[in-house]
Structure formats: structure tokens, C-alpha cells
């Protein structure tokens, strides 16, 4: 939630996708289709390394 709220604007309702890239970075994407009461914005976020996101040492 902190990453979704970081822009101090509309908070996306859910993630549509999550992936771990080849270098170990975790990315998330939203896609709120512009339905009533939603902005329709797509947000791509780089969250952090997979070790930090998933708590693995």
C-alpha cells in the first residue's frame, strides 16, 4: 500500500500483475479500466529487490 499511495492521489484498488525481473527487481502494475469513480490510470511500480519484498536472505 505505501507504493500505491506514494503519489498522494488516487489509490489504485488492486494490482493486476507482479513480476520478478531477471536482475531480481520486483515490479507491480495496476490497470483500473476507467470505470465510474476511477481515474483509469495505469501505474507501473518498481518495488525493490525480491529479497526485500519477499523477506528472503
Backbone torsions as a table, in degrees:
resi	resn	phi	psi	omega
1	UNK	NA	-36.2	179.9
2	UNK	-57.9	-40.6	179.2
3	UNK	-66.4	-36.0	179.0
4	UNK	-70.4	-30.0	-178.1
5	UNK	-93.1	-1.5	-172.8
6	UNK	-60.4	-26.7	-177.3
7	UNK	-86.1	-4.4	-178.8
8	UNK	59.6	23.3	177.4
9	UNK	-115.9	-141.4	178.3
10	UNK	-61.6	129.9	175.2
11	UNK	-93.5	119.3	-179.1
12	UNK	-60.5	147.3	-173.9
13	UNK	-79.2	-26.7	-178.4
14	UNK	-166.6	162.7	173.2
15	UNK	-84.3	144.7	174.8
16	UNK	-101.6	-24.7	-179.0
17	UNK	-156.2	154.8	179.0
18	UNK	-146.6	133.8	179.8
19	UNK	-144.6	157.1	171.6
20	UNK	-111.5	119.2	-179.0
21	UNK	-75.6	169.3	-177.6
22	UNK	-56.2	-32.0	179.5
23	UNK	-84.5	1.4	177.6
24	UNK	93.7	1.1	177.2
25	UNK	-79.4	143.1	-179.7
26	UNK	-101.6	131.0	178.2
27	UNK	-122.1	144.9	176.4
28	UNK	-129.7	151.1	178.4
29	UNK	-137.2	144.2	174.0
30	UNK	-114.2	159.8	174.6
31	UNK	-153.6	92.9	-179.5
32	UNK	-100.2	100.9	-163.5
33	UNK	-55.9	14.1	177.9
34	UNK	74.4	28.2	176.7
35	UNK	-72.7	171.5	-179.1
36	UNK	-53.8	137.2	179.8
37	UNK	69.3	18.1	174.8
38	UNK	-131.3	152.2	-176.1
39	UNK	-79.5	-22.8	-177.0
40	UNK	81.1	8.0	-178.9
41	UNK	-73.5	143.9	170.5
42	UNK	-105.3	132.0	-177.8
43	UNK	-123.4	126.6	174.0
44	UNK	-109.0	124.9	-176.4
45	UNK	-122.9	135.9	168.7
46	UNK	-94.3	115.1	-172.6
47	UNK	-83.9	-52.1	179.3
48	UNK	166.5	-168.8	176.7
49	UNK	-72.2	153.8	-179.7
50	UNK	-61.4	-32.1	178.8
51	UNK	-63.8	-41.2	179.6
52	UNK	-74.6	-41.5	-177.3
53	UNK	-67.1	-42.9	-175.3
54	UNK	-101.2	3.6	173.6
55	UNK	69.7	33.5	178.9
56	UNK	-103.2	139.4	179.2
57	UNK	-99.0	NA	NA
